[in-house]
Amino acid sequence: MKTRVTEPLSNPVPAAEYVRMSDEGQPYSIENQKAANAEYAARNGFVIVKTYADAGRSGVIAKNRIALRQLLTDVISGEASYRAILVYDVSRWGRFPNNDEAAHYEFLCSSSGIPLHYCAEQFANDGTVTSSIIKALKRTMAAEFSRELGEKVFRGKSRLVQKGFWVGAMAGCGYRRMMISAEGKQKQILKHGEHKSLTTDRVILVLGPRHEVDLVRKIFSMAVDRVGCTDIARQLNARGLIRPNGREWKPCDVRNIVTNPKYAGCNVWGRGSQRLRTNRVPVEAKRWITKPEAFVAIIDQSTFDRAQAALPRRADRMWSNEEIIRAIRRLLARKGRLSISLVEKARGMPSSKLIRNRFGCYRELYKRIGYYVPEEDLRGDPDADPYMRLRRNLVARLKEMFPQNVTVTHLPGRYRSILQVDGIFMVSVLLCPFERPPKCAPYWMVQPNPAERDYVTLVCKLNPYRTGIYSYYLFPRTGIPTKTYSAYRNDRWFKTGKKLMRLSEFYAAATAAWRAQPAQRKLDSSIDNCAAKVDP
């Protein structure tokens, strides 16, 4: 079917265009799409007044496409200054695994009086039976393309792994990534964040600094002696043996090392699956892609096997609620008091993460064992992390500055304090520590709390010594789809919020940010409700 062409209007209709490109190697470049949209607009009486561009964004998930989210926000809120949206073709709108998701987003636009026009398709998006059938078929083809591409990438990476090449991201403690040519000649060590320069180049793992290699061997030696991952992490931190990135060890970091076959020289890939950007799920061991003796081993296979045998199985090492309560009571009997730091430092105790997952917060656990701690004593715990004390001091300061407007509360089942303004809306307080990794540019680590991600957020940049707050920013919401975000100096993300020149501006800025939220909340709800769940 040929595209329906209308006569140019004397008064052109204002239109916005949406363009998207997954990577630089695609033929659907941003400029090509803009040229096609401009030609369509000239033929059909439109004038493009605004452009929404998602460069380097996959079409599978809408949450990662900032420009599309902004477009939908403008349309739903009624603030759009245009009356049509031009898109190159159906696949540029999205390759959603669930076809209904693409239809839903298009319906949000059309129901607001702003229809979509596909500029390069051979059908008019006019709602007729023929166009609806073709459009549904095109959406299915776009989704199938993503599935087929994912399968091809999986097979290609599997072949590289079986040849002994590294296809993962970070090398991990004790190893470094070495780039080699197609002929197998070593070229250079890749630093953190660097990628190979040519498609024909490959990457292998080589031994890292001597102190890291010795540290890995020490960890395996302790694991063979049946020292648990939590106790190993505590001992390493007590000795000042921090991780290569400058952070303290956590039990999960130790377990990731002890259970990784690469330290015995075996290249393993595919231990987890995350097809089409779905949630990561573990893969049974018999389906892993492996290549024995691919790298220089840090420990021998016998030591690795003995460490696995000595490591408690997940089913055996899981604490029941009764076991946690008994362990905390024993600690109380020995010390005469309880605090978060006492639990974290004591041997044979459950981790803080497990306690929060089971009981919501330490306060609830204390209630279960009949241990009462006044609210002010719990917040002013002298053993608490300085980072947490800094946050609590800030919260107390805001409450003192705005006694009639700001109160301190907690979400249900949570210990983390949150601000309530005028008894109407919540404000999350997020402190961003300053990170200075070796041989990398310094940055602020932004880690939004998942339960508070959609609240008005006060972001505080800490100074390099983490002893004070460097500057304040107020965001209607963080807008970060990932768990963590590295914000470098002059990062564009900071410019999406309002910088507070002084803390006394907090109340006015928070109120203004909350008033701008309703359309965003409606959009987030619609996206979350129709997010595709695809089996890997």
Buried (B, 14 or more C-beta within 10 A) or exposed (E): EEBEEEEEEEEBBBBBBBBBBBEEEEEBBBEBBBEBBBEBBEBBBBBBBBBBBBEEBBBBBBBBBBBBBBBBBBBBBEEBEBBBBBBBBBBBBBBBBBBEBBBBBBEBBBEBEBBBBBBBBEBBBEEEEEBBEBBBEBBEEBBEEBBEEBEEEBEEBBEBBBEBBBBBEEBBBBBBBBBBEEEEEEBEEBEBEEEBEEEEBBBBBBBBEEEBBEBBBBBBBBBBEEBBBBBBBBBBBEEEBEBBEEBEBBBEBBBEBBBBBBBBBBBBBBBEBEBBBBEEEEBEEEEBBBBEEBBEBBBEBEBBEBBBEBBEEEEEEEBEEEEBBEBBBEBBEEEEEBBBBBBBEBEEBBBBEBBBEBBBBBBBBBEBBEBEBEEEEBBEBEEBEEEBBBBBEBBBEBBEEBEEBBBBEBBEEBBBBBBBBBEEBBBBBBBBBBBEBEEBEEBBBBBBBEBBBBBBBBBBBBEEEBEEBEBBBBBBBBBBBEEEBBBEEEBEBBEBBBBBEEBEBBBEBBBEBBEEBEBBEBBBEBBEEBBBEBEE
